[in-house]
Amino acid sequence: MTTIVPMPPVNAQKMGPVKGSASGALGALATAYYFIPVGLNSRMGRAYQAALNEAPGATALTDVTLQENWYWIVIGTMRHVTITGEAVQ
């Protein structure tokens, strides 16, 4: 387990459920090993920020769930992350 954001205050006001997604690719055409990341390393942070942006004024998320799916594309693999949670202020 890794903490990616600071803990919200105990008396944080709940603002409702939110959801954010982001994707990244890993690959290179016609290679045996995929080694060129494109947006791969920042996808968790981008998905978290997208979820926060759904609730204007939100400062953090609680009750977070993370789902990651990946699939083959012509030049490698695509990794898609979806973060859902309760926005708090």
Contacts in CASP RR format, 6 or more apart in sequence:
PFRMAT RR
TARGET T0000
AUTHOR 0000-0000-0000
METHOD contacts of the structure
MODEL  1
MTTIVPMPPVNAQKMGPVKGSASGALGALATAYYFIPVGLNSRMGRAYQA
ALNEAPGATALTDVTLQENWYWIVIGTMRHVTITGEAVQ
4 44 0 8 1.000
4 45 0 8 1.000
4 48 0 8 1.000
5 48 0 8 1.000
5 60 0 8 1.000
5 61 0 8 1.000
6 60 0 8 1.000
7 60 0 8 1.000
8 59 0 8 1.000
8 60 0 8 1.000
8 62 0 8 1.000
8 88 0 8 1.000
12 59 0 8 1.000
12 60 0 8 1.000
12 62 0 8 1.000
12 88 0 8 1.000
12 89 0 8 1.000
13 88 0 8 1.000
13 89 0 8 1.000
14 62 0 8 1.000
14 86 0 8 1.000
14 87 0 8 1.000
14 88 0 8 1.000
15 55 0 8 1.000
15 57 0 8 1.000
15 58 0 8 1.000
15 86 0 8 1.000
15 87 0 8 1.000
15 88 0 8 1.000
15 89 0 8 1.000
16 55 0 8 1.000
16 86 0 8 1.000
16 87 0 8 1.000
17 84 0 8 1.000
17 85 0 8 1.000
17 86 0 8 1.000
17 87 0 8 1.000
18 51 0 8 1.000
18 52 0 8 1.000
18 54 0 8 1.000
18 55 0 8 1.000
18 58 0 8 1.000
18 61 0 8 1.000
18 84 0 8 1.000
18 85 0 8 1.000
18 86 0 8 1.000
18 87 0 8 1.000
19 51 0 8 1.000
19 54 0 8 1.000
19 82 0 8 1.000
19 83 0 8 1.000
19 84 0 8 1.000
19 85 0 8 1.000
20 47 0 8 1.000
20 48 0 8 1.000
20 50 0 8 1.000
20 51 0 8 1.000
20 54 0 8 1.000
20 82 0 8 1.000
20 83 0 8 1.000
20 84 0 8 1.000
21 47 0 8 1.000
21 50 0 8 1.000
21 80 0 8 1.000
21 81 0 8 1.000
21 82 0 8 1.000
21 83 0 8 1.000
22 42 0 8 1.000
22 43 0 8 1.000
22 44 0 8 1.000
22 45 0 8 1.000
22 46 0 8 1.000
22 47 0 8 1.000
22 50 0 8 1.000
22 80 0 8 1.000
22 81 0 8 1.000
23 39 0 8 1.000
23 43 0 8 1.000
23 78 0 8 1.000
23 79 0 8 1.000
23 80 0 8 1.000
23 81 0 8 1.000
24 37 0 8 1.000
24 38 0 8 1.000
24 39 0 8 1.000
24 40 0 8 1.000
24 43 0 8 1.000
24 78 0 8 1.000
24 79 0 8 1.000
24 80 0 8 1.000
25 37 0 8 1.000
25 38 0 8 1.000
25 39 0 8 1.000
25 40 0 8 1.000
25 73 0 8 1.000
25 75 0 8 1.000
25 76 0 8 1.000
25 77 0 8 1.000
25 78 0 8 1.000
25 79 0 8 1.000
26 34 0 8 1.000
26 35 0 8 1.000
26 36 0 8 1.000
26 37 0 8 1.000
26 38 0 8 1.000
26 40 0 8 1.000
26 76 0 8 1.000
26 77 0 8 1.000
26 79 0 8 1.000
27 34 0 8 1.000
27 35 0 8 1.000
27 36 0 8 1.000
27 37 0 8 1.000
27 38 0 8 1.000
27 75 0 8 1.000
27 76 0 8 1.000
27 77 0 8 1.000
28 34 0 8 1.000
28 35 0 8 1.000
28 36 0 8 1.000
28 75 0 8 1.000
28 76 0 8 1.000
29 74 0 8 1.000
29 75 0 8 1.000
34 76 0 8 1.000
34 77 0 8 1.000
40 79 0 8 1.000
43 79 0 8 1.000
43 81 0 8 1.000
44 66 0 8 1.000
44 81 0 8 1.000
44 83 0 8 1.000
47 81 0 8 1.000
47 82 0 8 1.000
47 83 0 8 1.000
48 61 0 8 1.000
48 83 0 8 1.000
50 83 0 8 1.000
51 61 0 8 1.000
51 83 0 8 1.000
51 84 0 8 1.000
51 85 0 8 1.000
51 87 0 8 1.000
52 58 0 8 1.000
52 59 0 8 1.000
52 60 0 8 1.000
52 61 0 8 1.000
52 87 0 8 1.000
54 87 0 8 1.000
55 87 0 8 1.000
57 89 0 8 1.000
58 87 0 8 1.000
58 88 0 8 1.000
58 89 0 8 1.000
59 88 0 8 1.000
59 89 0 8 1.000
60 87 0 8 1.000
60 88 0 8 1.000
61 83 0 8 1.000
61 85 0 8 1.000
61 86 0 8 1.000
61 87 0 8 1.000
61 88 0 8 1.000
62 85 0 8 1.000
62 86 0 8 1.000
62 88 0 8 1.000
63 85 0 8 1.000
63 86 0 8 1.000
64 83 0 8 1.000
64 84 0 8 1.000
64 85 0 8 1.000
65 83 0 8 1.000
65 84 0 8 1.000
65 85 0 8 1.000
66 81 0 8 1.000
66 82 0 8 1.000
66 83 0 8 1.000
67 81 0 8 1.000
67 82 0 8 1.000
67 84 0 8 1.000
68 79 0 8 1.000
68 80 0 8 1.000
68 81 0 8 1.000
68 82 0 8 1.000
69 79 0 8 1.000
69 80 0 8 1.000
69 82 0 8 1.000
70 77 0 8 1.000
70 78 0 8 1.000
70 79 0 8 1.000
70 80 0 8 1.000
71 77 0 8 1.000
71 78 0 8 1.000
71 80 0 8 1.000
72 78 0 8 1.000
END
